[in-house]
Amino acid sequence: MLVDSFLSRIVEHIRRYDMFRESQRIGVAVSGGADSVCLLHVLVELAPRWNVKIHVLHANHALRGEESRADEAFVRDLAARMQLPCRVCDAPAADAGNLEQSARNARLSFFRSAIAEGEVDCVAAGHTRTDQAETVLFRFLRGAGTAGLAGIRPVTSDGVVRPLLVVDRPEVEEFLRQRGIAWREDSTNASLRFARNRIRHELLPQLARDWNPAIVDTLAHTADWALAEEKYWEGLSIYAAAIEERDGAVLLRAERLGQMPEAMARRVVRKAFERVKGDLRGIDFAHIAGIMALARQEGGSGRFRAPGVEARRSFDWLRLAPPGGPRCPFEIPVAAPVLVRVPGSEFALSMEIIEGLQSVTASDCVYNSVMGCLDGDLLSGALTLRNWQPGDHYQPAGSSQEQKLKYLFQKARIPQWERGGWPVLSDRISIVWSRKFGPAVRVAATPESRRVLQIRETPV
């Protein structure tokens, strides 16, 4: 391997993705393994091109006892010999059920902290083209779509960059051997109990031997192709118009989703999953297809579960949210004047006593196109603001008879998930007011009313 060619490809890759800015502080994630040690030496050599300062970052996951401590000592000594600042973080893996993912999350948290605290401007990680090939193959086997096949991103939104994605692992080791640079071997890399290691040591070599000697290049090119596709779709800004976020959930219009081209609809659903979960781990083709089927069914109700997400259809709305029960019931004594936030919502109710309707304009007393004012002299006892309960009924002003709120919900096409926390106001006798449906006929204010209770809804 020619070192000059090796370095020039890395430089071109860094420039292609605009990884560094002039005079930045670059944190280099160094585990002690070949890839990260190579990355550190390469960036120290290339640093004058951008006038950047190099900082060493090491996360000790304490998974291998003395071996982990030896890795930390190796990295500290390496940084000292290269006269570089070094920060070590104790980052134990919290989830014994998925050590790889838990350790990864701990590292990312460490990197984000270093950036947030202003110690570094970005963090360079030592993933190679070989890692890229393994990732693409792994995700393909698990049923990933185009976004998943984009693999390891060269640059991420949280400040991680990957300068070595254009070189293979054998090239990295050859670079280190030619320069007499030592590195550490992680004993767990040989363990076949990890899926990624089985791909690395068994599946990829078999594919290269029996099917395609250039399989690593082929998979890396697939990632590059898929990444360009995803950037194109992201640039279209299709998500802002299709996705509405409210109360920690994502709302989609079923009809709009069903009318979209398949490729666009799938991306919208995928983005909805990502907004709810924070990532897409565990989400595969079947989950995307399940949401699409829910959107296209003729009936306006239904449920679908995916890892970390519960989807519900009600009328023309689809709601994706973390799994959880209905909103907690509430019962709040109120006395005007008062501004009270409705629990579990993003709005409050303002209640104010007005001396007669003639003292206010018509718009002050309009609630959803009907009169929203109560005659204070007709109220019986103290008022209570509470959530709707099954069986609730009253006679709204303008209606000829009592009606169940459930019927009013259906008539007004109120999604099921909004009903549990729906606010109603009651006195000692019965319901006197409900959101959207207004005052009860027995207490509705008239031009003859002297003391008027005016109710307004305001966002908070």
Secondary structure, DSSP 4 states (H G I P E B T S, - for coil): --HHHHHHHHHHHHHHTT---TT-EEEEE--SSHHHHHHHHHHHHHHHHHT-EEEEEEEE---STHHHHHHHHHHHHHHHHTT--EEEEE---S-GGGHHHHHHHHHHHHHHHHHHTTS-SEEE----HHHHHHHHHHHHHTT--HHHHT-S-SB-TTSEE-TTTTS-HHHHHHHHHHTT------GGGG-TTSHHHHIIIIIHHHHHHHT-TTHHHHHHHHHHHHHHHHHHHHHTT-HHHHEEEETTEEEEEHHHHHHS-HHHHHHHHHHHHHHHHSS-TT--HHHHHHHHHHHHSSSSEEEEEETTEEEEEETTEEEEE-S--PPPP-EEEE-SSEEEEPTTSSEEEEEEEEE-GGGS-GGGGEETTEE-EEEGGG--S-EEEEE--TT-EE-BTT-SS-EEHHHHHHHHT--HHHHTT-EEEE-SSSEEEETTTEEBTTTB--TT-SEEEEEEEEE-
